[in-house]
Amino acid sequence: MASEKRRPRSEIDRVQGICHALRTAIIERALLPGDRLPEDALGERFGVSRTIARHALGQLAAEGLVDLRRNRIAVVVTPSFEDARDIFDIRVDLERQVVRHLAGKLTDAQVKQLKAIVEAEHEARHGAEGTSIRLATEFHVRLAEMTGKPILIRYVTEICYRAGLSLSAFARPHSSDCAVSEHLELIDAIKQGPAERACALMDDHLEAVASRALLQSAGARSRDLMNILAPYAD
């Protein structure tokens, strides 16, 4: 953290921009587990130095999304099935804390924000699968942000992206219709309370996501990194 403060603001912004782009590419399944992330290719695609690309990869490694290997080789993490199951178990516990903080306290404005995300999920349900997964993740991250608890927000955000990575490794097609209906039920339950009922609904929802998704290996693909990241470089 101290070293980040010593860096120029513009450099920190560029690092964060690359991190955001790579997280999005991972959650949308443009980048898959095992994909290589060469510093020089990232630097060229995002118009930054290899040093800045290296800092971004280091941050993503700290978040559990990138594996830094010998000789400065970075790849998207390939979680084991056991890791994936553990990630979802931890996510249930963290999101239960989110629900406890919000149950019976959601404002009309917050409900409107959440329903706007669900509406976007509904509109995207026949489009690219990665878009639906990203929006479903945004729904849960936005819920965490509404708690106003920085530590909780950080860990929920990280675990949601790691869960998305796990879905890339062990997944059948994402069920956007289920996500839409379950998210609407969650909004109503959290808005009305009590916390116990809302927590139970969140538990059921996340367990359903895991049981629907953590079924089979997605298999390996070979693609060109520059083309993959082109939509994320702006």
HUWO-V137108 format. One record per pair of residues at least 6 apart in sequence whose C-alpha atoms are under 6 Angstrom apart, sorted by the first residue. I is the first residue (numbers start at 1). GAP is how many residues later the second one is. D is the distance in Angstrom with one decimal. If there is no record, write none. Layout:
BEGIN
i-><I,I>
gap-><GAP,GAP>
d-><D,D>
END
This chain:
BEGIN
i-><15,19,21,25,27,27,28,28,28,29,33,33,33,34,34,34,35,35,36,36,37,37,39,39,40,43,43,43,46,60,61,65,66,66,66,67,67,67,68,84,92,96,98,100,103,103,103,103,104,104,104,106,118,121,125,141,144,145,169,169,170,170,170,170,170,171,171,171,171,172,189,190>
gap-><41,37,211,6,107,137,102,103,106,101,43,44,45,41,42,44,40,41,38,39,37,38,11,14,10,6,7,10,187,6,6,12,9,10,11,7,8,10,6,82,111,103,46,95,87,88,90,92,87,88,89,85,62,11,51,16,9,8,48,49,44,45,46,47,48,42,43,44,45,41,9,8>
d-><5.1,5.7,5.3,5.5,5.8,5.4,3.7,6.0,5.9,5.8,4.9,5.3,4.6,5.5,5.0,5.7,5.3,5.3,5.9,4.2,5.3,5.4,5.4,5.6,5.8,5.3,5.4,5.8,5.5,5.5,5.8,5.5,5.7,4.6,4.9,5.6,5.4,5.3,4.6,5.4,6.0,5.5,5.7,5.4,4.5,6.0,5.0,5.1,5.0,5.1,4.7,5.3,5.9,5.8,5.4,5.5,5.2,5.6,5.6,5.6,4.8,5.7,4.8,4.6,6.0,4.5,5.1,5.6,5.5,5.4,5.1,5.4>
END
